[in-house]
Amino acid sequence: MMASPPLRKIRLCFLSYANLSRMAMEVAAEFEAVAEIEFVDRAFDDAVAQAREREQAKAVDAFVSAGSNAALLKAALGAPVATIKVTGYDILVALRAARQLDRRVAIITYGDTIAELDAARALLDIEIAQRAYRTLQDARIAFDELVAQGFRVFIGSSIVVELAEAAGLRGILAYSPASVRQGFQDAVELARAAQRDAARYDQLNGVLHNLQEAVLAVDVNGVVIALNTPMERVLGQLRATVMGQRLDEVHPLLSLTDTLASRAEERQRVTQIDRREWLVNRTLMRERGEVVGAMVTLYDATTIEQADTALRTQRRSRQHPSARWHFDQLQGDSVAFERARASARRFATSGKTILITGESGTGKELFAQAVHNASARSDRPFLAINCAAVPETLLESELFGYEEGAFSGSRKGGKVGLLEAAHTGTLFLDEIGDMPVLLQTRLLRVLQEREVVRVGGVMPVPVDVRVIAATNQPLDELVQSRRFRADLYYRLNILRLRLPPLRDRAADVQALAHAFVARSLRELGCRIPAQELLAPLAARLQAYRWPGNVRELENVCERMAVVFADRKQLSAAGYEDLAADCPELFVTAEGAGTAPGSAGVSAQAIADALAACNGSRAEAARRLGISRSTLWRRLKEGEAQAPG
Ligand SMILES: Nc1ncnc2c1ncn2[C@@H]1O[C@H](COP(=O)(O)OP(=O)(O)OP(=O)(O)O)[C@@H](O)[C@H]1O
């Protein structure tokens, strides 16, 4: 078994006038085994200076002194100070010795006079005069007065004995070897306790060392007992200089005095130190329920913000796909398309709000994704919502989130809205023209104030979101008819990206069709080359007006691939099937794509498609080559126009 290391001898320093020192030296021999004791014959300021030197050199574990010296040392030092106290028994012994010399005895004590002495006076049948002092000056004045009153025998501390002896009178030391012994014992105890504390503080420092946060701990007196390297950096001072100092003096902004006094902990107070923002926690340290100190922890606000973003991003990326599209992947090299792509690239880096306009199916969402991916926010969340496809009540809580209990059926803990979830990233608001006016007002506030208040909440949460809005409706007309707020319109319309309809960029049709057919054939495991399949259709593809734009072309191409994949080869019969499945390509030139409606699809065509798909709106929209929201809006328009 390994022997535990022998305890280091305790280093004590005894500070007093020579009289008491002489007595103490005799007693000190009893402590040889446990302590090394140094004797310093000094009093008052001299004594304090000597003690400070030793404390700074860490040469002493505890000091021992008496009377005024002890009081001064306690006030001036951080190290433990044991006081040798005069007991009633000590005074009695001294009085007995004094009585041998004179029947009139003067007692001069530090601090207060001793009330019980009046009883002793009668018992010992002597005249006793008492005085108390705090400073050397006081002691001298008291002594001179008593001398003037004819006293010749004095009982008191070393100073008093020295004064008496210097005046040729008799001085009797009030302290007994027993009280000096008690003083040494107290000092050894105090030093041991300080050693134990130091070991605990070492342990605490070890724990703090591994923390990234800046942490500092104080004892119940507000004296620094531990701190870590990040805290050294905040304070701009080394541990050695800060340890043992009062925190209020080291850095008043971090003070724990109020925390210790009120026992009230404090969390996440934003505090600026050296032009940096920190979140500051103040907590109490307890041992077996007793408060033994307090701790201040600083969290760097920037790091927290980054962690917050990482948390939101990672949570979100588990739930939603992020932006997939990049500018290079967008098909099309017509002049009109290249112009749009070049503008979008420029807009991407500006970081500003963008309004994308264009007919349904022209690729507005794709552009929004590509803008996000080409912006400084590319590694942050990209979230999208179609304002036309979500019912009004849901749209509000989707966008702004809600607090727990905001309405019946609200989720426990509330819900984070898209604006919050997209923090530091991009939010794509598709079909913004369909956003109800009330929500437009709320959105405007968010864009202006850069903070969100959840439904049923009061505390605003700061958000940094780039908004890209899209519409296939003429927003300026909606503004005129008061269905869209003018101020929101101007706020969104900072950078305008106009996406041309497919009919205005006929040069792109072939390339897009080739890409779509090739992809679909590949997915169907069909080896027919897309080029060959498309060759006989080139003129038709060019002639058609594509009211549903790229989405419609994509759907038609998918249908073509399905028809030929079934037959496994190109044949005239296949093209006949195609004429039945994709009638839009085979209509006469005059009729092609001229149907009215915002997306160019007639109400009759919608009704037919819905009937053919057993009322499935998703399927009908797919067949018509329009988005679900366009179909939805067209139906609403139809209802509004219907008589009755
Ligand atoms: N340039 C392009 N390259 C490749 N695919 C495209 C391109 N433009 C559009 N698409 C295809 O067309 C479809 C429609 O695009 P998107 O959803 O971006 O249109 P939109 O203008 O937002 O439509 P809506 O207004 O109806 O929501 C997408 O599924 C995409 O695959």
The ligand as a MOL file (V3000), in Angstrom:
LIG
                    3D

  0  0  0     0  0            999 V3000
M  V30 BEGIN CTAB
M  V30 COUNTS 31 33 0 0 0
M  V30 BEGIN ATOM
M  V30 1 N -34.7030 26.2840 -66.1750 0
M  V30 2 C -35.1660 25.1070 -65.7350 0
M  V30 3 N -34.4080 24.0160 -65.8270 0
M  V30 4 C -34.8820 22.8310 -65.4180 0
M  V30 5 N -36.0950 22.6360 -64.8890 0
M  V30 6 C -36.8960 23.6940 -64.7830 0
M  V30 7 C -36.4700 24.9860 -65.1730 0
M  V30 8 N -37.4590 25.8610 -64.9300 0
M  V30 9 C -38.4620 25.1510 -64.3870 0
M  V30 10 N -38.1420 23.8480 -64.2830 0
M  V30 11 C -39.0340 22.7890 -63.8140 0
M  V30 12 O -40.3370 23.3140 -63.8040 0
M  V30 13 C -41.0140 23.0460 -62.6120 0
M  V30 14 C -41.6560 24.3200 -62.1100 0
M  V30 15 O -40.7020 25.1840 -61.5790 0
M  V30 16 P -41.0010 26.1170 -60.3250 0
M  V30 17 O -41.7690 25.3570 -59.3280 0
M  V30 18 O -39.7510 26.7590 -59.9360 0
M  V30 19 O -41.9560 27.1720 -61.0300 0
M  V30 20 P -42.7320 28.3850 -60.3830 0
M  V30 21 O -42.5540 29.5230 -61.3170 0
M  V30 22 O -42.3050 28.5600 -58.9850 0
M  V30 23 O -44.2190 27.8650 -60.4640 0
M  V30 24 P -45.5150 28.3210 -59.6040 0
M  V30 25 O -45.6520 29.8130 -59.7900 0
M  V30 26 O -46.6240 27.5860 -60.2960 0
M  V30 27 O -45.2490 27.8910 -58.2230 0
M  V30 28 C -40.0190 22.5190 -61.6380 0
M  V30 29 O -40.4570 21.2770 -61.1830 0
M  V30 30 C -38.7150 22.3600 -62.4030 0
M  V30 31 O -38.3410 21.0110 -62.4290 0
M  V30 END ATOM
M  V30 BEGIN BOND
M  V30 1 1 1 2
M  V30 2 1 2 3
M  V30 3 2 2 7
M  V30 4 2 3 4
M  V30 5 1 4 5
M  V30 6 2 5 6
M  V30 7 1 6 7
M  V30 8 1 6 10
M  V30 9 1 7 8
M  V30 10 2 8 9
M  V30 11 1 9 10
M  V30 12 1 10 11
M  V30 13 1 11 12
M  V30 14 1 11 30
M  V30 15 1 12 13
M  V30 16 1 13 14
M  V30 17 1 13 28
M  V30 18 1 14 15
M  V30 19 1 15 16
M  V30 20 2 16 17
M  V30 21 1 16 18
M  V30 22 1 16 19
M  V30 23 1 19 20
M  V30 24 2 20 21
M  V30 25 1 20 22
M  V30 26 1 20 23
M  V30 27 1 23 24
M  V30 28 2 24 25
M  V30 29 1 24 26
M  V30 30 1 24 27
M  V30 31 1 28 29
M  V30 32 1 28 30
M  V30 33 1 30 31
M  V30 END BOND
M  V30 END CTAB
M  END
